[in-house]
Amino acid sequence: MKYYLIPMLLLTSLFWYGCYTLAWQMVLNALNKSKPFFELFRIKLAGEASNTLHNTNFISGDILRAHLLNKKGTHDEYPLSVVIDRTIHSLAVLTLIEIAIIVSCTNLDSQGANIRYGIPVATVVILMFVAFISIHLKQGVCGLFLKLCRRVGLGKSFSDRMVERFESLDSRIYDYYKNNRSDFVISYLFHLTGRFFGILEIFIIGRIFDAQFPFFLAFALAALAPLVHATFTFIPGALGVLEAVYCLTCWAFGINPFIGLGIQFFRRGRSLIWIFIGSMLLKTKDRKAIYDASFSAEI
């Protein structure tokens, strides 16, 4: 077993968690609520731990982040920063998916048909999603977020005060995007850089297993991960599903499918280590919140 991979993966993921934290810090700075990098970093790790352990995808982790920053409930800027940060992160993920589709289509068989039909169709779908996000920036991102929470069952525990605060944040979110475009772009670039570190992680593991492992396949696998998590959100961490998807994708590109399984095995190991580290950086009461979704009623 190639256990020496774990330190390499921890270093790579340290860079991407650092990029995500810097992106979030940029948003807070624009809202005049700056926080030390290390404090945001440990909260970010706690949020990622919650995302992995709960079957609500990013929702539980984002609520936890807002909770840990805004325990006294006196500053609306903290939950506001989380919503903005998540929206920017989603745009970065969409960019990665578009690039991965273009790269994959140019490396599959029947290139002509893929380029002629696959890329335009994927581009239209992604642009429609971006347009959907843009429309809701004006109509109310928090209102949309609240509806999603209620659909997955989290909204049942929300207090009336919390619902009112969600609704009051909508206009302020729109003001942020309108008045802080340069900060938005920098934050977006930090998120995009973080996603590319994730691609690098997959490529490193793939190359250790197979010297011919192609870089474009690392792109494809990295883009598939958020899609699988979004589709199988009812399974914590898409456990088992992501492994199967990685195996099938490697097989489709003529790579040993067990390499896909190995890649995801080591990524799971890295994730567990960061969950442990993130949990240890928190106070006992905050650590319990990772495993208890009831904190959502107190934000």
ABEGO torsion letter per residue (X at the ends): XBAAAAAAAAAAAAAAAAAAAAAAAAAAAAAGBBBBAAAAAAAAAAAAAAAAABAAEAAAAAAAAAAAAAAAGABAAAAAAAAAAAAAAAAAAAAAAAAAAAAAAAABBGAAAAAAAAAAAAAAAAAAAAAAAAAAAAAGAAAAAAAAAAAAGAAAABBAAAAAAAAAAAAAAAAAAAABAAAAAAAAAAAAAAAAAAAAAAAAAAAAABAABBAAAAAAAAAAAAAAAAAAAABBGGBGAAAAAAAAAAAAAGBBAAAAAAAAAAAAAAAAAAAAAAAAABBAAAAAAAABAAAAAAX
